């Protein structure tokens, strides 16, 4: 029992942190799974982890999201910005292309290269505000950037922030755009996983509730911390971290 709780704690930590920071969740999962084989990991647990993150971001931005009259731009962002990912994500899912990309070498190099790309994007000195300037064109461009997150190692949060910074949005708004776009992404991941789980027998137990609660907690803390951090600092620490992480993966491969 204690072993299962520790495993859920680790998985929830990885999900909560890597979902919202510009780092690669797949890279972390490979390293952790290489060192330790999780017995508690399952499709139902995966859904629970995603739901915890989804509930956390909905709770964090509840005022912005549910105040439809005052925040039409945010609703447009969530809807139009997610269309490219939904379309291409579905194609990748039904064709099984994602399995071809789940190569440790690919993940290692994408972790490094897209970390470097984030570095150059974050150098942008011109800073727009999404509250004043968020046209459909910019939303769709950011949505196209998000398609790259289908490649393991790229990081959905990382590539969205990169795209937004290239479009000259400030760090806080770039992160907020990433957080808001995570809502349909997390919903889509949960729906696809739930579709797969219907083909299996469902073993609902206390670990499911624990996964949701812990994932919610770690996700909420990560979002809050990250917004405070980027008010004072650049993305450089995440760039360095990604490069180091990619090198660790290359070391494991070679």
C-alpha positions in Angstrom: 0.0 0.0 0.0 2.8 2.4 1.0 4.6 1.6 -2.3 1.5 2.4 -4.3 1.1 5.8 -2.5 4.7 6.7 -3.2 4.3 5.9 -6.9 1.2 8.0 -7.2 3.0 10.8 -5.4 5.9 10.7 -7.9 3.6 10.4 -11.0 1.4 13.3 -9.7 4.5 15.4 -9.1 5.8 14.8 -12.7 2.3 15.5 -14.2 1.7 18.6 -12.1 5.1 20.2 -12.7 5.8 19.1 -16.3 2.4 20.0 -17.6 2.7 23.7 -17.0 6.5 24.4 -16.9 8.4 24.7 -20.3 10.1 21.3 -19.7 9.4 18.0 -21.3 7.1 15.6 -19.4 8.0 12.6 -21.7 11.7 13.2 -20.9 11.0 13.0 -17.2 8.8 9.9 -17.5 11.5 8.1 -19.5 14.2 8.8 -16.9 12.0 7.9 -14.0 10.6 4.8 -15.6 14.2 3.7 -16.5 15.2 3.9 -12.9 12.0 2.5 -11.5 9.2 0.4 -13.0 5.8 1.8 -11.8 3.3 -0.9 -10.8 0.5 1.6 -10.1 0.6 3.2 -13.6 -2.4 2.5 -15.7 -4.8 4.2 -18.1 -7.2 5.1 -15.3 -4.4 6.6 -13.3 -3.3 8.6 -16.4 -6.8 10.0 -16.7 -6.9 10.8 -13.0 -3.6 12.7 -13.3 -4.8 14.7 -16.3 -8.1 15.5 -14.5 -6.2 16.8 -11.5 -4.3 19.2 -13.7 -7.5 20.2 -15.5 -9.3 20.9 -12.3 -6.4 23.0 -11.0 -6.2 25.3 -14.0 -10.0 25.7 -14.1 -9.9 26.6 -10.5 -7.0 29.0 -10.9 -8.6 30.9 -13.8 -12.2 30.4 -12.8 -12.9 34.1 -12.9 -11.5 34.6 -16.3 -13.0 31.5 -17.8 -16.5 31.7 -16.4 -16.9 35.4 -16.9 -17.8 35.0 -20.6 -19.1 38.5 -21.2 -15.9 40.2 -20.0 -13.4 37.7 -21.4 -14.5 36.8 -24.9 -10.8 37.0 -26.0 -9.9 34.2 -23.6 -12.8 32.0 -24.9 -11.6 32.7 -28.5 -8.1 31.8 -27.5 -9.2 28.5 -26.0 -11.4 27.6 -28.9 -9.5 28.8 -32.0 -6.1 28.2 -30.5 -6.9 24.5 -29.9 -8.3 23.7 -33.3 -5.0 22.8 -35.0 -3.9 20.6 -32.1 -7.3 18.8 -32.0 -7.2 18.1 -35.7 -3.6 16.9 -35.9 -3.8 15.2 -32.6 -6.7 13.1 -33.7 -4.9 12.2 -36.9 -1.8 11.1 -35.0 -3.9 9.1 -32.6 -5.9 7.1 -35.2 -2.9 6.5 -37.4 -0.6 5.5 -34.6 2.2 7.8 -35.7 2.9 8.8 -32.1 4.4 5.4 -31.5 7.0 6.0 -34.2 8.1 9.2 -32.4 8.4 7.6 -29.0 12.1 7.1 -29.5 14.5 8.2 -26.7 16.9 9.7 -29.2 14.2 11.9 -30.7 13.0 12.9 -27.3 16.5 13.8 -26.2 17.2 15.9 -29.2 13.8 17.7 -29.2 14.3 18.4 -25.5 17.6 20.1 -26.2 16.7 21.9 -29.5 13.4 23.3 -28.4 15.0 24.4 -25.2 17.4 26.5 -27.3 14.5 27.8 -29.4 12.8 29.0 -26.2 16.0 30.8 -25.3 16.0 32.9 -28.5 12.2 33.5 -28.3 12.6 34.8 -24.7 15.1 37.4 -25.9 12.3 39.4 -27.4 12.3 42.9 -25.9 9.0 44.1 -27.4 6.2 43.0 -25.1 2.5 43.0 -26.1 -0.4 42.4 -23.7 -3.0 39.8 -24.5 -5.6 41.9 -22.8 -5.1 44.6 -25.4 -3.8 42.8 -28.5 -4.9 39.2 -29.2 -6.1 38.9 -32.8 -7.4 35.7 -34.3 -4.3 35.6 -36.5 -2.0 35.5 -33.5 -4.2 32.9 -31.8 -4.0 30.6 -34.8 -0.2 31.0 -35.2 0.2 30.0 -31.5 -2.2 27.1 -32.2 0.1 26.0 -35.1 3.1 26.1 -32.8 1.2 23.9 -30.3 1.0 21.1 -33.0 4.7 20.6 -32.5 3.9 19.4 -28.9 2.6 16.1 -30.4 6.3 15.3 -30.8 7.5 13.8 -27.5 10.2 15.9 -25.9 9.0 19.3 -27.3 6.7 20.2 -24.3 3.3 21.7 -24.9 3.8 24.5 -22.4 7.3 25.2 -23.8 6.3 25.5 -27.4 3.2 27.6 -26.7 5.3 30.0 -24.6 8.0 30.0 -27.3 5.4 30.9 -30.0 3.8 33.6 -27.9 7.2 35.1 -27.1 8.1 35.1 -30.8 4.9 37.0 -31.3 6.2 39.6 -28.8 3.8 38.8 -25.9 5.3 39.4 -22.4 6.3 36.4 -20.3 3.3 36.5 -18.0 0.8 36.6 -20.8 2.8 33.9 -22.7 2.5 31.7 -19.7 -1.2 32.5 -19.3 -1.9 31.6 -23.0 -0.1 28.3 -22.4 -2.2 27.6 -19.2 -5.5 28.4 -20.9 -4.7 26.3 -24.0 -3.9 23.4 -21.6 -7.6 23.1 -20.9 -8.7 21.6 -24.2 -5.4 19.7 -24.4 -6.1 18.0 -21.1 -9.7 17.4 -22.0 -8.6 15.8 -25.2 -6.1 13.6 -23.6 -8.6 12.5 -21.0 -11.3 11.7 -23.6 -8.9 9.7 -25.8 -7.6 7.7 -22.7 -11.2 7.1 -21.6 -12.0 5.8 -25.0 -9.2 3.2 -24.6 -10.1 2.3 -21.1 -13.7 1.4 -22.1 -12.0 -1.6 -23.8 -10.6 -2.8 -20.5 -12.0 -3.7 -17.1 -12.0 -0.6 -14.8 -10.5 -1.0 -11.4 -11.6 2.1 -9.5 -9.9 2.4 -6.1 -8.5 4.9 -3.6 -5.4 5.5 -5.9 -7.6 7.2 -8.5 -8.8 9.7 -5.9 -5.3 10.2 -4.6 -4.0 10.8 -8.1 -6.6 13.5 -8.8 -6.0 15.3 -5.5 -2.2 15.2 -5.6 -2.1 16.1 -9.3 -4.4 19.1 -8.5 -2.2 20.2 -5.7 1.1 20.0 -7.6 -0.5 21.6 -10.7 -1.9 24.5 -8.7 1.3 25.2 -6.9 3.3 25.0 -10.1 1.1 27.5 -11.9 1.2 29.9 -9.0 5.0 29.6 -8.5 5.8 29.9 -12.2 3.8 33.1 -12.6 5.7 34.7 -9.7 9.0 33.4 -11.0 8.8 34.9 -14.5 7.8 38.3 -13.1 11.4 38.6 -11.9 13.4 36.2 -14.0 13.9 35.0 -17.6 13.4 31.5 -19.0 17.1 30.8 -18.9 16.9 28.4 -16.0 14.5 26.2 -17.9 16.6 26.4 -21.0 19.7 25.2 -19.1 17.6 22.5 -17.4 16.2 21.2 -20.7 19.7 21.0 -22.2 21.0 19.1 -19.1 18.0 16.8 -19.2 18.5 16.1 -22.9 22.1 15.3 -22.3 21.2 12.8 -19.6 18.8 11.1 -22.0 21.6 10.9 -24.7 23.9 9.4 -22.0 21.3 6.8 -21.2 20.9 5.9 -24.9 24.6 5.8 -25.9 
